[in-house]
Amino acid sequence: MPHRTAAGPEYSPPARWAGALLCLAVAVVHVVDQGGITVTRDPYYIGVAYHVLEIAAVLAAVLLLARFVRPGWPLAAGVAAGPLLGYVLSRGPGLPGYRDDIGNWTEPLGLVSLAVEGVLLLLSLSLLVRGGRRRVR
């Protein structure tokens, strides 16, 4: 199984555990923000996006812990980047049918989300770049 051959820092247990925990933190923040795991936010497409994000975050965590880092780190980067983009769009120009958060840049849970997602994005991208350089050699 080529995905499991340990070679670089992206396979290190501390990096994988940190990535997995950050992915799970993203999921938890969004479950809390939507009001529970069985609740779907309005508008409907936002609620669906929350659920997809939460599932992707848990899947990324499992992949990282199982040492499937080739799909795990890119998925973790997406788990971080997606909500970061959503935060900026929902607070800036707003989203179709969802204008409640325009200008709400300092919501405490949103700031926690930004911090977690920012760290996860930096970790994921740094390990992806380092792993990519090593494969090119």
N, C-alpha and C positions, 0 to 999 in steps of 0.2 A: 504494500500500500504506500504509494509515493507521498501521500499527504501526511503520513505519520513519521517520516524519517526525520529525526531531530538533527538540526544542523546549526541554526542560528538563534539570535535573540528572540525571534518571534515564537520560538518553541520553549523558551525558558518558563519554568513554572511561575515565577513571580509576574512575568508579563501576561501570561495566559490568565492567571487568577485575577490580576488587576483588571484586565479587559472584561473578563466574565462578570466580575462584581460591578463594574461600571455599566455594562449592558443591563444587568438586573436592576441597577439603580434607575436607569432611564425608564425601564418598564414600570417600576414602582411609582416613580414621580407621575407618570402619565395615568396610571390607574387611580392614584389619589386625585389628580386634576379632573378626571372625568367623573369622579364620584363613586367609584367602585368598579369591579371587574365586569359586572353584568350590565352596567349602565352604558348607553351610547349617547354621546354628545350630539347636540344640534349645531349646525345642520348635519344631516345624516352622513355626508361624505367625510366630515371631520371625525365623527364617531368611528366610522369604518377605518379611517387612517390611524386613529389611536389604537384600535384593536390590532391592525396589521403591524404597527410599530411594536406593540407589546409582544406579539408572537415572534417577530423577527429578533427582538432583543433577547428573548429566552433561547431561541434557536442559536443565535450567535454565541451566547454564553456556553451552551452545551457543546457546540463545535469546538470552541477554544479549550474547554476543559478536557475534551476527548482528543485533543491534539490534532484536530483537523483544521490547521491554521490557514491553509490556502483559501478555503471558503469562509473561514471564521473571521479573519481580520477584515476582509473587504465588507462582509456583512456588518461587522461592528462599526466600521467607518460610515456605512449607510445609516445605521441606527443612530449615530451621532449627528450626521449631516442633515438628515431629513427634518428632525425637529428643530434644529438650529435655523434652517431655512423657513420652516413654518412659523417660528417665533418672530423672525424679522418681518415676514409678510403679514402675519396677523396683527402685529403691533404697528407696522408702517401703513401701507396702503389698504390693508384689510383684504379679506378673502371673500369670494362670492357667497352671499348669504350669511356672512359672519363678520360683523363689524364691532362686536362687543369689546374687543381688546385693543382697538386702535389707540395708540398713545399710552398704553398700560405697560411701560417698559420696566417698571420697578416692582412688579408683583413678586412677593417672596418666593413662591414655588417656581415661578418662571426663572428667577435668578439662580435658584438651586439647579434647575434643569439645564440652564446655560452652562453653569460651572461643570456639571457632570458630563454633559455632551462635549464641551470643549476639551476637557482632559481626555475623554475617550477618543475624540477625533485626532488629537495630537499623538496619542499613543498608537492608535491604529495606523495612521499615515506614516509615522516614523518607522514602524516595524515593516510596513509594506514596502517602503522605499529601500530600507536596508536589505530586506529579503530579495527584492528585485535586483538590486545591484550585485548581490552575491550570485544569483542565478545567471547573470549576464557574463560573468567572468569565465 
